[in-house]
Amino acid sequence: MRTELLLKRLGEIGKSLERKGGALALLGVGSVGAETARLDEYSDLDFFVIVRPGEKNRYIDRLDWLEETYPLAYSFKNSDVGYKILFEDGIYGEYAVFEESELADAAYTEGRVVWMDPTYGNTEIAKPVNPIPSPKCDSLDFPLNEALTNLYVGLGRYARGERLSAARFVQGYAIDRILSVLHLLEQEVDYYPDPFGNERRLEKRYPRFAEVIGDMIQGYNRVPESALCILNFIEEVYPVNQRLSEEIRRLANLT
């Protein structure tokens, strides 16, 4: 099973860190962290390596500690502190390397201690110091009015021939605004909400909205049709300004 291989690989990384020295802890985050119950065949490895002062560059610049667990097929340094990687057997991962003091400024959900140097012993390190700002809003007014103006601007760009920009405004930005207040419109199913992305696991968290969102995202060539479906949805849950609604429909019907 791939899920077993993921956890096994993470354990092997911990053993490699122990052999190399200079590391304090390995934290699994995401589905290999505190939420292993949602681990599936499409999960990947997300982890933090906590190192002693002065050891950070060694673990960032040299990837031998990963190669010793399984050969790497691909590695891409996507930030100053970490990489995105693909092992030869298809296991994909993303990780970052920190000194303990740097975690105070890092944004992450509660992790799971996979390995820890026995002389270290700080089991609280898996818990973030700073709370992550919620992607949810507590009022419909600002997000839904933003969504409406996204529709208006997007349709204007579509009429001008700027179809990519239009698609992003209508099927991207406007949808994101709706997602930020969806918990006010539908009872959310408690299924691993992600503070970094309201779209994650939407189909299980908001099954009623999941049934209609497809009509709101009809693709590059159907921006006006998508915009009208979004407008209809918003009008069902919020008192939309009549004049603005008329202008959105006018623009949608130009093509």
C-alpha positions as CSV (number, residue, x, y, z in Angstrom):
1,M,0.0,0.0,0.0
2,R,1.3,3.5,-0.9
3,T,0.1,4.8,2.4
4,E,2.3,2.4,4.3
5,L,5.2,3.3,2.0
6,L,4.8,7.0,2.8
7,L,4.9,6.4,6.5
8,K,7.8,3.9,6.2
9,R,9.8,6.5,4.0
10,L,9.2,9.2,6.7
11,G,10.5,6.8,9.4
12,E,13.5,6.1,7.2
13,I,14.2,9.8,6.9
14,G,14.2,10.1,10.7
15,K,16.7,7.3,11.0
16,S,18.9,9.0,8.4
17,L,18.8,12.2,10.3
18,E,19.9,10.3,13.4
19,R,22.8,8.8,11.6
20,K,24.0,12.1,10.1
21,G,23.8,14.1,13.3
22,G,23.0,17.7,13.8
23,A,19.3,17.3,13.6
24,L,16.9,17.6,16.6
25,A,13.6,16.4,15.3
26,L,11.5,15.4,12.3
27,L,7.9,16.6,12.2
28,G,5.3,15.1,9.8
29,V,2.7,17.7,8.9
30,G,-0.6,17.4,6.9
31,S,-1.7,13.9,6.2
32,V,1.5,12.4,7.5
33,G,1.3,14.6,10.6
34,A,-1.6,14.8,13.1
35,E,-4.2,13.9,10.4
36,T,-3.0,10.4,9.3
37,A,-6.7,9.3,9.3
38,R,-7.1,11.1,5.9
39,L,-3.9,9.6,4.4
40,D,-4.7,7.9,1.0
41,E,-3.1,6.7,-2.2
42,Y,-2.7,10.3,-3.4
43,S,-1.0,11.8,-0.4
44,D,2.5,13.0,-0.3
45,L,5.2,13.6,2.3
46,D,5.1,17.0,4.0
47,F,7.7,17.4,6.8
48,F,9.9,19.8,8.8
49,V,13.4,19.1,9.8
50,I,14.5,20.9,13.0
51,V,18.3,21.2,13.3
52,R,20.8,22.5,15.8
53,P,22.2,26.0,15.3
54,G,24.7,26.1,12.5
55,E,23.4,22.9,10.8
56,K,20.7,24.4,8.6
57,N,22.8,25.0,5.5
58,R,24.2,21.5,5.6
59,Y,20.7,20.0,5.4
60,I,19.6,22.4,2.8
61,D,22.6,22.3,0.5
62,R,23.3,18.6,0.6
63,L,20.5,16.0,0.1
64,D,22.5,12.9,0.9
65,W,20.3,12.4,4.0
66,L,17.4,11.9,1.6
67,E,19.3,9.9,-1.0
68,E,20.2,7.4,1.7
69,T,16.6,6.5,2.2
70,Y,15.8,6.1,-1.5
71,P,17.3,7.6,-4.7
72,L,15.9,11.0,-5.8
73,A,14.6,11.4,-9.3
74,Y,13.9,15.2,-9.0
75,S,14.6,18.0,-6.5
76,F,13.6,21.6,-6.8
77,K,14.6,24.3,-4.2
78,N,11.4,26.2,-4.0
79,S,12.3,28.4,-1.0
80,D,15.3,29.4,1.0
81,V,14.6,26.7,3.5
82,G,13.3,23.8,1.6
83,Y,12.7,21.6,-1.5
84,K,10.1,19.8,-3.5
85,I,11.2,16.3,-4.2
86,L,10.3,13.2,-6.1
87,F,11.8,9.8,-5.3
88,E,12.5,7.2,-8.0
89,D,9.6,5.1,-6.8
90,G,7.1,7.9,-7.2
91,I,6.9,9.2,-3.7
92,Y,6.5,13.0,-3.8
93,G,7.4,15.3,-0.9
94,E,7.8,18.9,0.2
95,Y,9.9,19.9,3.2
96,A,11.5,22.8,5.1
97,V,14.5,23.0,7.4
98,F,14.4,25.2,10.5
99,E,16.4,26.0,13.6
100,E,14.1,25.8,16.6
101,S,14.0,29.6,17.1
102,E,12.7,30.1,13.6
103,L,9.5,28.1,14.2
104,A,8.1,31.1,16.1
105,D,7.7,32.8,12.7
106,A,6.6,29.7,10.7
107,A,3.0,29.1,9.7
108,Y,2.0,25.5,10.1
109,T,-0.7,23.3,11.5
110,E,0.0,20.9,14.4
111,G,2.4,18.2,13.3
112,R,3.5,14.8,14.6
113,V,6.9,14.0,16.0
114,V,8.3,11.2,13.8
115,W,11.8,11.2,15.2
116,M,13.5,13.2,18.0
117,D,17.0,13.3,19.3
118,P,16.7,11.7,22.8
119,T,18.8,14.5,24.3
120,Y,16.4,17.1,23.0
121,G,13.0,16.2,24.4
122,N,10.9,19.2,23.4
123,T,7.6,17.4,22.5
124,E,5.7,20.7,22.3
125,I,7.7,21.6,19.2
126,A,5.0,20.0,17.0
127,K,2.5,22.6,18.1
128,P,2.6,26.0,16.3
129,V,3.4,29.1,18.3
130,N,1.3,31.5,16.2
131,P,-2.3,30.8,15.2
132,I,-3.0,30.7,11.5
133,P,-5.4,33.4,10.3
134,S,-8.7,31.8,9.4
135,P,-9.7,31.9,5.7
136,K,-13.3,32.3,6.8
137,C,-15.2,35.6,7.1
138,D,-17.8,36.3,9.7
139,S,-20.1,38.4,7.5
140,L,-21.6,38.0,4.0
141,D,-21.3,41.7,3.1
142,F,-17.7,42.2,2.1
143,P,-17.0,38.9,0.5
144,L,-20.2,38.7,-1.6
145,N,-20.0,42.3,-2.7
146,E,-16.4,41.6,-3.7
147,A,-17.6,38.6,-5.7
148,L,-20.2,40.7,-7.5
149,T,-17.6,43.3,-8.5
150,N,-15.4,40.4,-9.6
151,L,-18.2,39.3,-11.9
152,Y,-18.6,42.8,-13.3
153,V,-14.9,43.4,-14.0
154,G,-14.4,39.9,-15.3
155,L,-17.3,40.1,-17.8
156,G,-16.0,43.5,-19.0
157,R,-12.6,41.9,-19.7
158,Y,-14.3,39.0,-21.5
159,A,-16.1,41.4,-23.7
160,R,-12.8,43.1,-24.5
161,G,-11.3,39.8,-25.5
162,E,-9.2,39.2,-22.3
163,R,-10.6,35.8,-21.7
164,L,-7.9,34.4,-19.4
165,S,-8.2,37.4,-17.0
166,A,-12.0,37.2,-17.2
167,A,-11.9,33.5,-16.3
168,R,-9.7,34.2,-13.2
169,F,-12.0,37.0,-12.0
170,V,-15.2,35.1,-12.5
171,Q,-14.3,31.5,-11.9
172,G,-11.4,32.1,-9.5
173,Y,-11.6,35.3,-7.4
174,A,-15.4,35.4,-7.2
175,I,-15.6,31.7,-6.2
176,D,-12.9,32.2,-3.5
177,R,-15.0,35.0,-2.0
178,I,-18.0,32.7,-1.8
179,L,-15.9,29.9,-0.2
180,S,-14.9,32.3,2.5
181,V,-18.5,32.6,3.7
182,L,-19.8,29.2,2.8
183,H,-19.9,28.1,6.4
184,L,-22.5,30.8,6.9
185,L,-24.7,29.5,4.1
186,E,-24.4,25.7,4.6
187,Q,-23.7,23.5,7.6
188,E,-20.1,22.5,7.3
189,V,-19.2,18.8,7.7
190,D,-16.3,18.5,10.0
191,Y,-13.8,16.9,7.7
192,Y,-10.2,18.2,8.1
193,P,-10.6,21.8,7.1
194,D,-7.4,23.4,5.8
195,P,-6.5,26.8,7.2
196,F,-4.4,27.5,4.1
197,G,-7.0,26.7,1.5
198,N,-10.8,26.8,1.8
199,E,-11.1,24.7,-1.4
200,R,-9.5,21.7,0.2
201,R,-11.9,18.8,0.7
202,L,-14.8,21.0,-0.2
203,E,-16.8,18.1,-1.7
204,K,-17.0,16.4,1.7
205,R,-17.2,19.5,3.8
206,Y,-20.0,21.2,1.8
207,P,-21.7,18.5,-0.2
208,R,-24.7,20.7,-1.1
209,F,-22.6,23.5,-2.6
210,A,-20.4,20.8,-4.4
211,E,-23.5,19.8,-6.4
212,V,-23.8,23.3,-8.0
213,I,-20.2,24.6,-8.2
214,G,-19.6,22.9,-11.5
215,D,-22.1,25.2,-13.2
216,M,-20.1,28.2,-11.8
217,I,-16.8,27.0,-13.3
218,Q,-17.6,26.0,-16.9
219,G,-14.2,26.9,-18.4
220,Y,-12.3,29.4,-20.5
221,N,-14.9,29.7,-23.2
222,R,-18.0,29.9,-21.0
223,V,-17.2,32.7,-18.6
224,P,-20.6,34.5,-19.2
225,E,-22.5,31.3,-18.5
226,S,-20.4,30.8,-15.3
227,A,-20.9,34.3,-14.2
228,L,-24.7,34.1,-14.5
229,C,-24.8,30.9,-12.4
230,I,-22.7,32.6,-9.7
231,L,-24.9,35.6,-9.8
232,N,-28.0,33.5,-9.4
233,F,-26.5,31.7,-6.4
234,I,-25.6,35.0,-4.7
235,E,-29.0,36.4,-5.3
236,E,-30.6,33.4,-3.5
237,V,-28.6,34.1,-0.4
238,Y,-28.0,37.9,-0.4
239,P,-29.9,41.1,-1.3
240,V,-27.9,42.0,-4.4
241,N,-28.0,45.6,-5.6
242,Q,-30.6,45.6,-8.4
243,R,-28.7,48.0,-10.7
244,L,-25.4,46.1,-10.4
245,S,-27.3,42.8,-11.1
246,E,-28.7,44.3,-14.3
247,E,-25.2,45.4,-15.4
248,I,-23.7,42.0,-14.8
249,R,-26.5,40.4,-16.8
250,R,-26.1,42.9,-19.6
251,L,-22.4,42.2,-19.9
252,A,-23.0,38.4,-19.7
253,N,-25.4,38.7,-22.6
254,L,-23.1,40.7,-24.9
255,T,-21.6,37.5,-26.4
